[in-house]
Amino acid sequence: MKPNDVVLSWSAPIVPSCSLAGISLGMHVNDLEKALSNYVCDESERLYGFFGSPVLRMERKISPDGAGGYGFYVVDLELTNWRLYYSRSDHPGIELRALHVLVDEWKVYAVKAWMFECLAEEDMPVNSYQGKLPEGLGLGNLVCELLPYTALEYDSAEEWFYTDKNYGGVEVGGCGSDLDDRPDQRIMALTVIKKSPFGSG
């Protein structure tokens, strides 16, 4: 696919082992940057807007050997709904990360989306990434809702859940606890990776 054909969308499906936000694993940095150039809102401020996304500020950090990545952060703090839990807008608990694209040897090896909104228990995110996994689950759903579709292996060092190899490569971030300790935790982050290190298959 040519860079100009790449559609970066806030509602693009999450495809395990393949893509998130329309960004495919294995894409070369040159092609990614050409695609990103179509979504510049303000070049001097490094502001970008994908289809359906809020305005995001991009930070690019790539070493001379092609390792690093691109971080996209929410600009409008009101979209984080910080007043629900915090007394000030610069509280360190407020999440500003929205999307990260990680590269190695000049190629994309992971794409990660965060839920940056503070929510009441019954609410679902409306500004964070809206793309869904094949089962219709995404940010804000319960981690345990994935269990009918994949085994989940908890990595206590990384504080991530990994889907099994039959499902495909996805890292699932909850509240930093195993499901035995917190069965009601929400999906706070999702990362598409090439393959899962755990599970059957």
C-alpha positions in Angstrom: 0.0 0.0 0.0 1.3 3.4 -0.9 1.7 6.1 1.8 -1.0 8.2 0.2 -3.4 5.3 0.4 -2.9 4.9 4.2 -6.0 6.1 6.1 -5.2 7.0 9.7 -8.5 6.8 11.5 -9.6 7.0 15.1 -12.2 4.3 14.5 -10.1 1.9 12.3 -10.4 -1.7 13.5 -7.8 -3.2 15.8 -6.4 -6.2 13.9 -4.3 -8.5 16.1 -0.7 -9.0 14.9 -1.5 -6.5 12.1 -2.7 -2.9 12.6 -4.2 -0.3 14.8 -5.5 3.2 13.7 -4.8 2.2 10.1 -1.0 1.9 10.9 0.3 -1.5 9.9 3.1 -3.4 11.6 6.2 -3.6 9.4 5.5 -0.2 7.8 8.8 1.7 7.0 9.3 5.0 8.9 9.6 6.8 5.5 6.1 5.6 4.5 4.7 6.3 7.9 5.9 9.9 7.8 4.6 10.4 4.3 1.2 9.2 5.5 1.4 11.4 8.6 2.1 14.4 6.5 -1.5 14.2 5.2 -2.8 14.9 8.8 -0.8 17.9 9.9 -2.9 20.6 11.5 -0.1 22.9 12.6 3.4 22.0 11.6 5.2 24.4 13.9 3.3 23.1 16.9 3.5 19.5 15.7 -0.3 19.1 15.8 -2.1 16.3 14.0 -5.6 15.3 13.5 -6.6 11.8 12.1 -10.0 11.0 10.9 -12.3 11.3 13.9 -9.5 12.0 16.4 -9.0 15.0 18.6 -6.1 17.3 17.9 -2.9 15.5 19.0 0.6 16.8 19.6 3.3 14.5 18.2 6.7 13.9 19.7 9.3 12.0 17.6 12.2 10.3 19.2 14.2 8.0 16.9 17.9 7.0 17.3 20.4 6.9 14.5 19.9 3.2 14.1 16.1 3.5 13.7 14.8 2.7 17.1 12.3 4.7 19.0 8.9 6.0 17.9 6.2 8.6 17.8 4.0 9.7 20.7 0.7 11.5 20.2 -0.7 13.3 23.2 -4.1 14.9 23.7 -4.0 18.7 23.5 -7.4 19.8 24.9 -7.2 18.8 28.6 -11.0 19.1 28.8 -11.3 16.0 26.8 -9.6 14.0 29.6 -12.6 14.9 31.9 -10.0 15.5 34.6 -12.4 17.4 36.9 -14.2 14.1 37.7 -11.3 12.9 39.9 -8.7 15.7 40.2 -8.6 19.2 41.6 -6.2 20.7 39.1 -5.5 20.2 35.4 -1.7 19.6 35.9 -2.3 16.6 38.3 0.2 13.8 37.5 -2.5 11.3 37.4 -4.1 12.8 34.3 -3.4 10.7 31.2 -2.3 12.6 28.2 -1.0 9.7 26.0 -3.4 8.8 23.2 -1.4 6.8 20.6 2.2 5.6 20.3 3.9 4.1 17.3 7.0 2.1 18.2 9.7 1.4 15.6 12.9 -0.6 15.4 15.3 -0.9 12.5 13.2 1.8 10.8 10.0 -0.3 10.8 6.9 -0.2 12.9 6.8 -3.1 15.4 4.0 -2.0 17.7 1.1 0.5 17.8 -0.5 1.4 21.2 -3.7 3.3 22.1 -4.5 4.6 25.6 -7.8 5.6 27.2 -7.0 9.1 28.4 -10.4 10.0 29.7 -11.4 9.9 33.4 -14.8 8.2 33.5 -17.6 7.4 35.9 -18.2 3.7 36.4 -21.1 3.5 33.9 -19.6 5.6 31.2 -17.5 4.6 28.1 -14.8 6.8 26.4 -15.9 9.0 23.6 -12.7 10.9 22.8 -10.1 8.1 23.2 -9.4 5.7 20.4 -12.6 4.2 19.2 -11.4 1.3 17.1 -12.5 -2.2 18.2 -11.1 -5.7 18.2 -12.9 -8.2 16.0 -15.3 -9.0 18.9 -16.4 -5.4 19.2 -14.4 -4.7 22.4 -12.0 -1.8 22.9 -10.9 0.8 25.3 -13.2 1.1 28.3 -14.6 -2.4 28.1 -13.8 -4.9 30.9 -10.6 -6.9 30.5 -12.6 -10.1 31.5 -14.9 -9.6 28.5 -12.0 -10.9 26.3 -12.0 -14.3 28.1 -14.5 -16.0 25.8 -12.3 -15.3 22.9 -8.7 -15.7 24.2 -6.8 -16.9 27.2 -5.1 -14.0 28.9 -1.6 -14.3 30.5 -0.7 -11.7 33.0 2.9 -10.5 33.0 3.4 -9.1 36.5 6.7 -7.4 35.5 5.2 -5.4 32.6 1.7 -5.3 34.2 0.2 -6.3 30.9 -2.1 -9.1 29.8 -1.1 -11.0 26.6 -3.7 -12.7 24.4 -2.9 -16.2 23.3 -1.1 -17.1 20.1 -4.3 -18.4 18.4 -5.9 -15.0 18.9 -3.0 -13.0 17.6 -0.6 -10.4 19.0 -2.3 -8.0 21.4 -1.2 -6.5 24.7 -4.0 -5.5 27.1 -3.4 -2.9 29.8 -5.8 -2.8 32.8 -5.2 -1.4 36.2 -1.9 -3.1 36.8 -3.3 -6.1 38.6 -4.2 -9.7 37.8 -7.8 -10.5 37.2 -7.9 -12.6 40.3 -7.2 -9.4 42.3 -9.3 -7.0 40.2 -11.8 -8.9 38.1 -13.7 -5.7 37.2 -10.8 -3.7 35.7 -11.2 -1.8 32.5 -9.1 -2.0 29.3 -7.0 1.1 29.7 -4.6 0.5 26.8 -4.3 -1.8 23.8 -1.2 -2.6 21.8 -0.9 -4.5 18.6 2.3 -6.6 18.3 3.4 -9.2 15.8 2.8 -12.2 18.0 2.0 -13.1 21.6 4.8 -14.5 23.7 2.3 -16.6 25.7 -0.4 -19.1 25.2 -1.2 -22.0 22.9 -0.8 -22.2 19.2 
